[in-house]
Amino acid sequence: MYKIYINETPLFLMNSAEIDDNLPTSESEIVAPYLGKHRVLMGYIDKLEKSSEVESAILHAKDYESLVKDFNRFYKKIEAAGGLVFNKDGEILMIHRRGFWDLPKGKIDKGEGKKEAAIREVQEETGLIHVKLGKTIGETFHTYRTKSGKRILKQTYWYLMETDDMDLIPQTEEDIEQAIWVNLDKILATKEPIYKNIIDVLEKGKRIKLDK
Protein backbone atom coordinates (compact mmCIF):
# COMPACT_ATOMS: atom_id res chain seq x y z
CA MET A 1 0.00 0.00 0.00
CA TYR A 2 1.15 3.49 -0.90
CA LYS A 3 -0.22 6.51 1.04
CA ILE A 4 0.23 9.97 -0.46
CA TYR A 5 -1.18 13.26 0.79
CA ILE A 6 -2.54 15.47 -1.97
CA ASN A 7 -3.85 18.82 -0.73
CA GLU A 8 -3.98 17.28 2.79
CA THR A 9 -6.21 14.45 1.52
CA PRO A 10 -4.84 10.90 1.86
CA LEU A 11 -4.74 8.91 -1.38
CA PHE A 12 -4.17 5.18 -0.98
CA LEU A 13 -2.83 3.14 -3.90
CA MET A 14 -3.58 -0.53 -3.27
CA ASN A 15 -3.64 -3.99 -4.75
CA SER A 16 -7.22 -4.97 -5.59
CA ALA A 17 -6.76 -8.12 -3.49
CA GLU A 18 -6.58 -5.89 -0.40
CA ILE A 19 -9.92 -4.22 -1.05
CA ASP A 20 -12.92 -5.09 1.09
CA ASP A 21 -16.06 -5.22 -1.05
CA ASN A 22 -18.02 -3.73 1.84
CA LEU A 23 -16.03 -0.51 1.99
CA PRO A 24 -18.44 2.45 2.28
CA THR A 25 -18.46 4.91 -0.58
CA SER A 26 -19.81 8.43 -0.59
CA GLU A 27 -19.08 11.75 -2.20
CA SER A 28 -16.45 12.39 0.47
CA GLU A 29 -14.81 8.95 0.16
CA ILE A 30 -13.62 7.69 -3.22
CA VAL A 31 -12.98 4.00 -3.87
CA ALA A 32 -12.33 3.13 -7.49
CA PRO A 33 -10.51 0.55 -9.64
CA TYR A 34 -7.68 1.66 -11.90
CA LEU A 35 -7.93 0.10 -15.34
CA GLY A 36 -4.73 1.51 -16.79
CA LYS A 37 -6.15 4.71 -18.28
CA HIS A 38 -3.74 7.54 -17.56
CA ARG A 39 -6.33 10.22 -18.26
CA VAL A 40 -8.66 8.80 -15.61
CA LEU A 41 -5.81 8.65 -13.07
CA MET A 42 -4.93 12.26 -13.83
CA GLY A 43 -8.58 13.14 -13.28
CA TYR A 44 -8.48 11.80 -9.73
CA ILE A 45 -5.23 13.64 -9.01
CA ASP A 46 -6.73 16.87 -10.35
CA LYS A 47 -9.88 16.41 -8.25
CA LEU A 48 -7.87 15.97 -5.06
CA GLU A 49 -5.67 18.98 -5.86
CA LYS A 50 -8.65 21.28 -6.44
CA SER A 51 -11.12 20.09 -3.81
CA SER A 52 -10.99 19.87 -0.03
CA GLU A 53 -14.36 18.11 0.14
CA VAL A 54 -12.93 14.62 -0.39
CA GLU A 55 -12.14 12.91 2.92
CA SER A 56 -10.01 10.12 1.44
CA ALA A 57 -9.46 8.23 -1.79
CA ILE A 58 -8.50 4.66 -2.63
CA LEU A 59 -7.40 3.62 -6.10
CA HIS A 60 -6.75 -0.07 -6.59
CA ALA A 61 -5.55 -2.33 -9.39
CA LYS A 62 -4.79 -5.99 -9.95
CA ASP A 63 -1.43 -4.84 -11.29
CA TYR A 64 -0.38 -2.77 -8.28
CA GLU A 65 3.14 -2.08 -9.58
CA SER A 66 1.77 -0.55 -12.79
CA LEU A 67 -0.60 1.64 -10.77
CA VAL A 68 2.29 3.02 -8.70
CA LYS A 69 4.46 3.48 -11.80
CA ASP A 70 1.68 5.31 -13.65
CA PHE A 71 1.02 7.57 -10.64
CA ASN A 72 4.69 8.46 -10.26
CA ARG A 73 5.01 9.42 -13.92
CA PHE A 74 3.01 12.59 -13.26
CA TYR A 75 5.53 13.86 -10.69
CA LYS A 76 9.12 14.87 -10.22
CA LYS A 77 10.32 13.05 -7.12
CA ILE A 78 12.31 14.77 -4.36
CA GLU A 79 13.79 12.97 -1.35
CA ALA A 80 14.06 14.59 2.07
CA ALA A 81 14.84 13.57 5.64
CA GLY A 82 13.96 14.81 9.09
CA GLY A 83 13.64 14.00 12.76
CA LEU A 84 11.32 13.71 15.71
CA VAL A 85 13.59 14.96 18.49
CA PHE A 86 13.06 14.27 22.21
CA ASN A 87 14.82 16.19 24.95
CA LYS A 88 15.82 14.90 28.39
CA ASP A 89 12.41 15.91 29.78
CA GLY A 90 10.54 13.83 27.22
CA GLU A 91 9.35 16.85 25.23
CA ILE A 92 9.52 16.99 21.44
CA LEU A 93 10.85 19.67 19.15
CA MET A 94 8.35 21.41 16.87
CA ILE A 95 8.84 24.26 14.44
CA HIS A 96 6.29 26.77 13.16
CA ARG A 97 6.60 27.67 9.50
CA ARG A 98 4.21 29.32 7.03
CA GLY A 99 1.22 29.02 9.33
CA PHE A 100 1.65 25.35 10.26
CA TRP A 101 3.30 23.37 13.02
CA ASP A 102 5.91 21.11 11.47
CA LEU A 103 8.96 18.97 12.17
CA PRO A 104 12.49 19.87 11.02
CA LYS A 105 13.32 18.29 7.68
CA GLY A 106 14.86 19.12 4.32
CA LYS A 107 16.10 17.87 0.98
CA ILE A 108 18.84 15.25 0.84
CA ASP A 109 21.92 16.67 -0.85
CA LYS A 110 23.58 14.82 -3.72
CA GLY A 111 25.84 12.09 -2.35
CA GLU A 112 24.41 12.45 1.16
CA GLY A 113 22.92 9.58 3.17
CA LYS A 114 19.38 9.72 4.58
CA LYS A 115 20.46 9.61 8.24
CA GLU A 116 23.21 12.16 7.67
CA ALA A 117 20.74 14.50 5.97
CA ALA A 118 18.18 14.09 8.75
CA ILE A 119 20.67 15.11 11.44
CA ARG A 120 22.04 18.00 9.37
CA GLU A 121 18.58 19.40 8.67
CA VAL A 122 17.56 19.19 12.33
CA GLN A 123 20.74 21.01 13.36
CA GLU A 124 20.43 23.69 10.68
CA GLU A 125 16.74 24.44 11.22
CA THR A 126 16.76 24.45 15.03
CA GLY A 127 20.28 25.34 16.16
CA LEU A 128 20.80 22.06 18.01
CA ILE A 129 24.39 20.85 18.15
CA HIS A 130 24.39 17.43 19.84
CA VAL A 131 21.84 15.11 18.29
CA LYS A 132 21.74 11.34 18.80
CA LEU A 133 20.09 9.29 16.07
CA GLY A 134 17.56 6.66 17.14
CA LYS A 135 15.17 4.26 15.44
CA THR A 136 13.66 4.69 12.00
CA ILE A 137 10.07 5.95 12.09
CA GLY A 138 9.27 5.44 8.42
CA GLU A 139 8.44 7.47 5.33
CA THR A 140 5.78 9.98 4.33
CA PHE A 141 4.72 11.12 0.89
CA HIS A 142 3.02 14.37 -0.07
CA THR A 143 2.63 16.39 -3.26
CA TYR A 144 2.69 20.06 -4.12
CA ARG A 145 2.93 22.33 -7.14
CA THR A 146 5.78 24.72 -7.90
CA LYS A 147 5.11 28.29 -8.99
CA SER A 148 5.60 27.13 -12.57
CA GLY A 149 2.96 24.44 -12.10
CA LYS A 150 5.27 21.43 -11.99
CA ARG A 151 3.98 18.59 -9.79
CA ILE A 152 6.36 17.46 -7.05
CA LEU A 153 6.17 14.23 -5.03
CA LYS A 154 8.17 14.57 -1.83
CA GLN A 155 9.31 11.41 -0.06
CA THR A 156 10.56 12.12 3.46
CA TYR A 157 12.48 9.66 5.65
CA TRP A 158 11.90 10.13 9.39
CA TYR A 159 14.00 9.17 12.42
CA LEU A 160 13.68 9.33 16.18
CA MET A 161 16.37 11.50 17.77
CA GLU A 162 17.47 12.54 21.26
CA THR A 163 19.39 15.52 22.60
CA ASP A 164 20.50 17.03 25.90
CA ASP A 165 20.62 20.50 24.31
CA MET A 166 17.75 22.80 25.23
CA ASP A 167 18.51 26.09 23.48
CA LEU A 168 16.79 26.46 20.10
CA ILE A 169 17.54 28.94 17.31
CA PRO A 170 14.96 28.85 14.48
CA GLN A 171 16.41 29.15 10.97
CA THR A 172 14.56 32.30 9.89
CA GLU A 173 15.97 32.23 6.35
CA GLU A 174 13.92 29.05 5.89
CA ASP A 175 10.79 30.88 7.10
CA ILE A 176 10.87 29.18 10.51
CA GLU A 177 9.22 31.56 12.96
CA GLN A 178 9.44 29.41 16.11
CA ALA A 179 11.26 26.36 17.42
CA ILE A 180 9.88 25.08 20.72
CA TRP A 181 9.83 22.12 23.09
CA VAL A 182 6.33 20.81 23.68
CA ASN A 183 4.52 17.81 25.15
CA LEU A 184 3.78 15.27 22.41
CA ASP A 185 0.19 14.61 23.52
CA LYS A 186 -0.45 18.36 23.70
CA ILE A 187 0.62 18.92 20.09
CA LEU A 188 -1.43 15.93 18.93
CA ALA A 189 -4.48 17.49 20.58
CA THR A 190 -3.89 21.00 19.25
CA LYS A 191 -6.53 22.74 17.15
CA GLU A 192 -3.85 24.82 15.45
CA PRO A 193 -2.91 23.93 11.85
CA ILE A 194 -0.57 20.95 11.55
CA TYR A 195 0.11 18.88 8.45
CA LYS A 196 -1.58 15.47 8.42
CA ASN A 197 1.58 13.65 7.36
CA ILE A 198 3.30 15.21 10.39
CA ILE A 199 0.53 13.89 12.62
CA ASP A 200 1.25 10.43 11.16
CA VAL A 201 4.92 10.80 12.10
CA LEU A 202 4.08 11.98 15.63
CA GLU A 203 1.68 9.08 16.24
CA LYS A 204 4.03 6.45 14.86
CA GLY A 205 7.00 7.97 16.70
CA LYS A 206 5.02 7.86 19.94
CA ARG A 207 4.24 4.17 19.47
CA ILE A 208 7.89 3.35 18.75
CA LYS A 209 9.02 5.36 21.77
CA LEU A 210 6.55 3.58 24.06
CA ASP A 211 7.68 0.18 22.78
CA LYS A 212 11.29 1.03 23.57
Secondary structure, DSSP 4 states (H G I P E B T S, - for coil): -EEEEETTEEEEEEEGGG--TT---BTTEEEEE--S-HHHHHHHHHHHHH-S---EEEEEESSHHHHHHHHHTTSEEEEEEEEEEE-TTS-EEEEEETTEEE--EEEPPTT--HHHHHHHHHHHHH-----EEEEEEEEEEEEEE-TT--EEEEEEEEEEEE-S-------GGGTEEEEEEE-HHHHHT--S-B-HHHHHHHHHHHHHHHH-
